[in-house]
Amino acid sequence: MPSKKIRPEWKFVDQYDIDLYSCGLKKGDTLMLKKDIHVHFRDGTPTGKVHAAGGIWFVLSGSSQDPGVVFLLQPDGKRHTWTDDPSIYEFFEKVEAEGVT
């Protein structure tokens, strides 16, 4: 059986050593999605999946192996990444609630 190829836009990460991100978020912060996110395939075609506004997401530890990326936990339990800059606040609002550690 041929070995599975890793897509070039994916990066293998196995060290999670960042607890404070450049954008000011930190591991364990709780975020609420401010507006719907319509998910698309890499070619721009809509998948039909929507992350609904009001959903609660959690900030996870980041990795120096993939700097510039905020690691998040979606409401469905899947991991997601976002650019580590102030633009994250266009979609997310930090809320006071107990997060994940």
N, C-alpha and C positions, 0 to 999 in steps of 0.2 A: 504494500500500500504506500503511495507517495506521501511524503511529509507535507503537512499543512503549511502553506505559506502565510506569513504575516503581512497584512496589507501595509504598504509603506506609510500611510497616514496614521497608522496606529503605532504606539510606542509602548513597549513592555516596561512596566514599572513594578518594582518589588520592594521599594523602600518608601515608607511614608513618614518623612521626617520634618514636615512643615506644619506647624500649628497656627501660624499667623500669616495671612496673605497680604500682599501689597495693597489690595483694595480695602483693607481694614477688617475683613471678615476673619473669624478664627474658628478652629475646630470646635464643634458643638453648637455653633450659632444656628438658630432656627430662622428660616426664611419663608415668606409667603409670596407665591407667584402673583404679580400684579395684573398680568394680562395673559390671555391664552397664547400658548406656543403651538403652532401647527408644524408637526414633524414632517420633514422631507427627506427623500433619499438623496444621496450625494449628487445625483444629476439634477436635482431641483424638483423632481416629481413628488407630489404630496403622497404620504403614506396613508392618510386618512386618520392617523392618530393625532390626538390633541391633548396637550397637558392643560387642564382647565385652570383659569385664574382662581385664586383662593387656596390652591393646593399648598401643602406644607412640605418643604424640602429641608434637608439638614446639611450643614457644612462638615465635610470629612477632612481628615489630615491630608495634606498635599505632599508632593514629592519633588525633591531637588533634581530628580532624574527627568522631570517634565515641568520645568519652571514656567511661570506665566499662565498656569492653569489652576482653576479652583475645582476641587473635587466635591461633588454633591451627591446626596442620596435622594432619589425621587420618591414620591409617595408610593409608587408601586414596588419599591425596594431595589430598583436598579440604580447603578451608578451613572453619573452624568458629569461631563466637564463643561466649564465655562471659562471664558477669558478672564484672567486676573487683572482687571482694571475697573475704573468707576462705572463703565457701561453696564455692569451686572445689576446696578441699582435701577436701571431703566425697566427691568423685568422683575426684580425681587425687592421686597421690603423686609428688613430685619424685624422680627417680632420677639417679644419677651415670652419665652417658653423654654422648657427644659429640652435640650438637644441631645444628640447622640455623641458619645465619646469614643 
